[in-house]
């Protein structure tokens, strides 16, 4: 997700871990080794990815249960300051992000795009969900329930962030649900 002022969300602090001042972070990046490298400074943001006061400096990080355990230079043990970080987004300047391949897009770039199938507009991408089976586009449709479209090459034919459109080819009957 993109925050304001050209920042990207790379993780969300879920909770403190243990007594040594570590934080359990849910990852929102495909490049955790680079983002959570020792010495890296990450800005704090609110849950919507808007820049907030403060930053943390990575002392060390290690994979843990699908996320990362992060030890910061600012926190030497478990205290109430650590508890106040729950739910905070971790941000990097967009210019520091790994460059995208030609067929890639940041999640925040998908939000608001028109979803088109067979020349007909189905709705707009209101949310992007990550599930164990993969990524899904939450398509908001006027007067209908949200439709989940698996974000896979078999269904998503083209993503044009500059043109504001995602072209999909849906199985028969899916759009009518």
N, C-alpha and C positions, 0 to 999 in steps of 0.2 A: 504494500500500500504506500502511496506517496503522502508524505506530510507536506506542510507548507514550507515555503522558502527553499524548495529544491532538496528536500531530505526524503530518504526512503526508509521504511520500517524494515528492520532485519531480524527483529525478535521481540518477544513480549515476556517480561518478568512475571513468572507465575507465583513464586514464593521463595522465601529463604530456605536454605537446605543445610542442616547440621548446625554445628556450633562455631565453625571457623569463618563465618561470613560469606559463604557461597550462596549463589542465587541459582534457582532452576529457571531456565529460559526456554520458552517455546520458540523454535526456529521459524523464521519467515524469510529464509534465504537459501539458495542452492549452493552457496559458497561459505559454509560456516568456518572452515579453517582460516580463510583470509579475513573474514569479518571479525572473528573472535580471537585474533592473534594477539599475543602478549604485547603490551604497549599501546594497543589501539584505543582511542578515545571514542566512546559512543555517547551521543547526546540522548537525553531523556525526552520522552514525549508522552502525551496523554493517550488513552486507548484508541482514539481516532487518528493517531499519528501526527498530531499537531505538536510543534516544538514547545517544550516546557523548560523550566529552570533546571539546570544541573546537567551533569555528565558523569560517566564512570570510565575508569581506565582499566582495561583488562590486564590482570596480573597473570592469570592462567585460565584455561578452559578445557573441558573434556566432555566427550559425548556421554549422555545419560538418558536412558528411557526415551529415545526419539527426540530429545532436545539437547541442551548443554548445561553443564554445571559450570558456572562462571565465578571466579574469585576476582574481586576488584581491589585495586590499590587503596581505595577510599574506606574500605570496611575490613577491620581486623577480626571481628567476631560478630556473634549474633546479638543485635540490639534493636531497639524500636525504630531506628533510622532505616534499617534493612527491611523491616516489615512495611514501612511506608512506601516502598518501591513496588509492592504488589500491583500488577496490572499496568505498570508503566511500559510504554513502547521504547525500544532501543532504535536509534536512528543514525544513519550515515548520510553525508552529503551525496546527492545523486551522482555527482561527478566522480566519486570514488567507487562506484559500483562496477563490478565486472561487466565488460561490454557484452551486449546481447548478440546471439547468432541471428542470422537473417530470418529464421522462422520462429523467433522467440519474442515474447512481450512480457513486461512486468504486469503483475496482477492488477495494479491500480490503473494500468492503461486499458484494461478490458472493461472496467466499470463505466456504464453509460453508453457503450457501443450498441448500435442497432443490430438486432439479430434477424437475418434474412434467410428465407428458404424458398427456393423456386421463384425468386423475384418478389415474394410477399414478405412484408415486415411482420415478424412474430411478436416482437417486443424489444426491450432493452436489457442489457446485462445489469442487474441490480446488485448481484453478489457473486463471488467466486468461492466455492467450497472445496476444501481438501478433505477427502475421505480415504479410508484404507484402499479402496478400489481405484482411486485416482482423483482427478480434479473434475469439478462440475460447474457449469455456468448456471446461475440462478436467473432465469429470464422472467422479467416482470411483464405481464400481459394485461392489457386493459380489460377489466370485467371478468378476468379468469384468475385461477390460482397460478402461483409461480410454477414455471416448468423447469425441471432440471435437465440439462443437456450435458452428457459426458463430453469432456474436453479431450477428445481423441481424434486422430487423423481420419478415421473411418467416417466420422460425422462432421467434423469441422473442416471445411474445404479451404477457407481463406480467412485470415485475420488482417484487416487493414486499419491499423490504429489511426493513421493520418486521415483516412476517409471516413472513420467512425463506424465501421461495419464489420460484423462477423457473419460469414456465409456458412450455412450448415445444410447438410442433406440428412433429413430425419427419416427414420423408418416410418412406414405407412401407419397412420393413426396416432402417432405420438403428439403431434401438434393439436389434435382435437381433445386431448385429455384435460 
